[in-house]
Amino acid sequence: MNELKVCVIGAGMISDFHLQSYRQNRRVKLYGVYDLSMERAAEKAVRFGVQKVFRTAEEVFADPEVDAVSICTWNHTHAELGVKALEHGKHVLMEKPLAMTFPEALRIRDAAVEPDIVFQVGFVRRFAAGTRVLKTFIDDGLLGEIYYAKGTHLRRIGNPGGWFADRSRSGGGPLIDLGVHLLDVCWYLMGKPEVARIRGVTFSELGNRGNVEGLSFYKAADYCAGKNDVEDLAAAMVTFKNGATLMIDVSFSLHAKQDETAIRLYGKNGGAELEPELVLMTEQNDTILNIHPQIDHLTIDFDEAFGAEIDHFVECCLDGKKSEAPLEDGIEVMKMLDGVYESSKTGREVVYDQDDQ
Ligand SMILES: NC(=O)c1ccc[n+]([C@@H]2O[C@H](COP(=O)([O-])OP(=O)(O)OC[C@H]3O[C@@H](n4cnc5c(N)ncnc54)[C@H](O)[C@@H]3O)[C@@H](O)[C@H]2O)c1
């Protein structure tokens, strides 16, 4: 197969990055788009030159012309759509989070029985230029064994509203939305160690700060500042079986001076900051060195990262490559997300046995 016919399901904010990246890939035909809102799907079809607007998900899956789907819908639909796509033999690029809960993620795993069908999770940070460069240095041993990592994504006002603020459709707030990326990229760069224990806390103190004026922020396609039942701050400590530890804190609403994103990893031979800007640290000849890689994007550039993510997905589908962001990693990250929510609910640490799957 030399051409991949793709249908994008869910035509909201993030679908633009998928549609644009597919459009730029010469091996892809943008075949279809489907959204609960026909109007939105039709608008995207015109804007990105998509051949067909589907009316139902069933139509998409039943169409033998569709080779692959990007699922860019609300989180509570991920498991069902993912399972159906797999049952119909479609390759899947699933936006993060893989599902709303760990049991839902396992339902997808149970449907992934066909080894030639690609299932990639939208861990876009893995594909950012900075991450790719840092990974080569980690693989070469510059950091040595990584024993501590810390990820921060604090928004002072950044609840996207709509379904993001409705737990029944999102599964949670900043943890499942932003924390998923931090847990993933740190865990990935740490060498994907096995989870041993999780302690998490969440707070719902400020609400969505819908009263604040004068600041713009990311909004869901169906933004409304009304309903909000998700946490506005989450923090967690994940300890792995090799003793390494990962800490994260994430917020939609916080009395912070400014928004902040930081991703830092510390190893026995060196350290690295991936955000806010890629820099590596080490020691040589009794001297501390800060190493500044010379690349175009020292912080994540979403156009570039989505382009790389989707080019990789297309290669996996057409050339039989193994995905760099496979289903099993989505499941492991989902386990961590569930662990943080569970710990915050019970006030206790969640401890994992050998076979918790
Ligand atoms: N990778 C990233 O950095 C990133 C960033 C933002 C959002 N996302 C993820 O992308 C997904 C969508 O987020 P968004 O910001 O685009 O939200 P959005 O609300 O802007 O768009 C979602 C669209 O999906 C449609 N939809 C919902 N359920 C559907 C269904 N069953 N069938 C067809 N269409 C359906 C809605 O009508 C809407 O148009 C979420 O899972 C979110 O977590 C990822």
The ligand as a Tripos MOL2 file, in Angstrom:
@<TRIPOS>MOLECULE
LIG
   44    48     1     0     0
SMALL
NO_CHARGES

@<TRIPOS>ATOM
      1 N1         -2.3600   16.2650   21.9310 N.am      1 LIG1
      2 C1         -2.6770   17.3960   22.5100 C.2       1 LIG1
      3 O1         -1.8290   18.1920   22.9050 O.2       1 LIG1
      4 C2         -4.1480   17.7210   22.6750 C.ar      1 LIG1
      5 C3         -4.5420   19.0490   22.8500 C.ar      1 LIG1
      6 C4         -5.9040   19.3060   22.9900 C.ar      1 LIG1
      7 C5         -6.8200   18.2660   22.9800 C.ar      1 LIG1
      8 N2         -6.3900   16.9910   22.8290 N.ar      1 LIG1
      9 C6         -7.3370   15.8620   22.8650 C.3       1 LIG1
     10 O2         -8.1010   15.8680   21.6640 O.3       1 LIG1
     11 C7         -9.4430   15.4660   21.9240 C.3       1 LIG1
     12 C8        -10.3780   16.5620   21.4350 C.3       1 LIG1
     13 O3        -10.0570   17.7820   22.0590 O.3       1 LIG1
     14 P1        -10.4340   19.1980   21.4040 P.3       1 LIG1
     15 O4         -9.6700   20.2150   22.1490 O.co2     1 LIG1
     16 O5        -10.3060   19.1250   19.9490 O.co2     1 LIG1
     17 O6        -11.9700   19.2920   21.8200 O.3       1 LIG1
     18 P2        -13.1440   20.0440   21.0150 P.3       1 LIG1
     19 O7        -14.2890   20.0880   21.9280 O.co2     1 LIG1
     20 O8        -12.6030   21.3200   20.4640 O.co2     1 LIG1
     21 O9        -13.4620   19.0730   19.7770 O.3       1 LIG1
     22 C9        -13.9660   17.7660   19.9480 C.3       1 LIG1
     23 C10       -14.9170   17.4940   18.7990 C.3       1 LIG1
     24 O10       -15.3160   16.1220   18.8800 O.3       1 LIG1
     25 C11       -16.6990   16.0520   18.5190 C.3       1 LIG1
     26 N3        -17.2180   14.7950   19.0820 N.ar      1 LIG1
     27 C12       -17.3710   14.4590   20.3680 C.ar      1 LIG1
     28 N4        -17.8000   13.1990   20.4750 N.ar      1 LIG1
     29 C13       -17.9310   12.7150   19.2280 C.ar      1 LIG1
     30 C14       -18.3200   11.4680   18.6730 C.ar      1 LIG1
     31 N5        -18.6860   10.4370   19.4470 N.pl3     1 LIG1
     32 N6        -18.3050   11.3300   17.3340 N.ar      1 LIG1
     33 C15       -17.9370   12.3610   16.5290 C.ar      1 LIG1
     34 N7        -17.5540   13.5710   16.9880 N.ar      1 LIG1
     35 C16       -17.5490   13.7390   18.3260 C.ar      1 LIG1
     36 C17       -17.3160   17.3030   19.0970 C.3       1 LIG1
     37 O11       -18.5240   17.6250   18.4480 O.3       1 LIG1
     38 C18       -16.2060   18.3340   18.8290 C.3       1 LIG1
     39 O12       -16.3610   18.9820   17.5930 O.3       1 LIG1
     40 C19        -9.5040   15.1980   23.4230 C.3       1 LIG1
     41 O13        -9.3430   13.8430   23.6810 O.3       1 LIG1
     42 C20        -8.3360   15.9790   23.9850 C.3       1 LIG1
     43 O14        -7.8160   15.4300   25.1900 O.3       1 LIG1
     44 C21        -5.0770   16.7090   22.6620 C.ar      1 LIG1
@<TRIPOS>BOND
     1     1     2 1
     2     2     3 2
     3     2     4 1
     4     4     5 ar
     5     4    44 ar
     6     5     6 ar
     7     6     7 ar
     8     7     8 ar
     9     8     9 1
    10     8    44 ar
    11     9    10 1
    12     9    42 1
    13    10    11 1
    14    11    12 1
    15    11    40 1
    16    12    13 1
    17    13    14 1
    18    14    15 2
    19    14    16 1
    20    14    17 1
    21    17    18 1
    22    18    19 2
    23    18    20 1
    24    18    21 1
    25    21    22 1
    26    22    23 1
    27    23    24 1
    28    23    38 1
    29    24    25 1
    30    25    26 1
    31    25    36 1
    32    26    27 ar
    33    26    35 ar
    34    27    28 ar
    35    28    29 ar
    36    29    30 ar
    37    29    35 ar
    38    30    31 1
    39    30    32 ar
    40    32    33 ar
    41    33    34 ar
    42    34    35 ar
    43    36    37 1
    44    36    38 1
    45    38    39 1
    46    40    41 1
    47    40    42 1
    48    42    43 1
@<TRIPOS>SUBSTRUCTURE
     1 LIG1         1 GROUP 0 **** ****
